[in-house]
Amino acid sequence: NIQSKTGYAEGHVLSRTLQNVVKTIANGAPTTDIPIGINEFAKTLTMMNIDASPKEVEGVWARFVPVQPTQDARDGKFHEETIHNARLSLKQFADGLFAVGPASESKFASSDINAVCRKIQEQLLARARSGEASGRNEVRNLTRSLSLMDKDGSNSLSKEELFNGLQKFGIRVTIQDADILLKHLDRDRNGAVSITEFLRGIRGHMPLQRRELVKQAMSILDENNNGIISFEEVAKRYSAARHPAVLSGDKTERDVIQDFMGTWDKSNDAQITTQEFFDYYADLSASIDHDDYFELMMRNAWHMSGGTGQSQNTSCRRVLLTFKDGSQRIEEITNDIGISADDKDKMLLNLEARGITGVTKIELYA
């Protein structure tokens, strides 16, 4: 919810937003500097309408509290402070949740989990760069592969299932790596790792430049700017009339559009939420190491004009214009998604909106 609210911003923005939301709901308390415990944390989740079992609350809290060893004066043995006695400020928890600050400075950041995630990220990038997997969403492919290991449909995997699933996909990790993943991602401490939480950790945050491009693409489809892309909005921009399956009679135009929406619509409710749209591109972003290529991919896929150098759009239609005085010049039909090659009226409107008038003839320019 916080990621969606902030447009998938950087960690420090997510942390500050969470703090503000909690303080608003709680009428100003708890503040960022007053220590809170697990009971206050559970109440905060309830106030935010987040359903969590006691085990889940305990598991999440245990991931971020600074547990310190204490000495028992009676026998000289060391014991870990129980999580029920641990205290931290809302700011500490929010910063830890969104990994704010360098790992060396954050008491909640863990170098071992970061190292394991980097190992997996580097192998996913290597696969994405290879000829066989080039251009594919490797994080989504990994998701599908791990889901096959989830025999009971719980969206979680045991340590052995996670290890075997990664190995089967071609990601080389050790059983010790799987131990680390389990330690940090087992929210309710039931000996299993949530596939969703694992993938969020692997893909990380999209850079600001990439998020802005995803926002721009979202705005193309979401005409009423309500954060939900409807079937009707997609149909206005995506014509399936000439799709091979439609021409052969195997599918209707509606079927093809629904298939197209299925790329993002994981809830299968015939609409795409902001979170579903961003989740897809966050996964894809993790498989693309160069910002220029990501920008070119986004601009060409959604016919977004602009970009410079290697990132410049090449998918928007170029046309040869003839004017009343007989002069000619080549122009781009900017942001032309939804404008077919034979729709000269829409092309004229597109040009006139940019102040290009007096056109008597439009010819496609290869």
Summary of the structure (lengths in Angstrom):
residues: 366
radius of gyration: 25.4
end to end distance: 45.1
largest distance: 100.4
contacts: 1028
relative contact order: 0.08
helix: 49%
strand: 10%
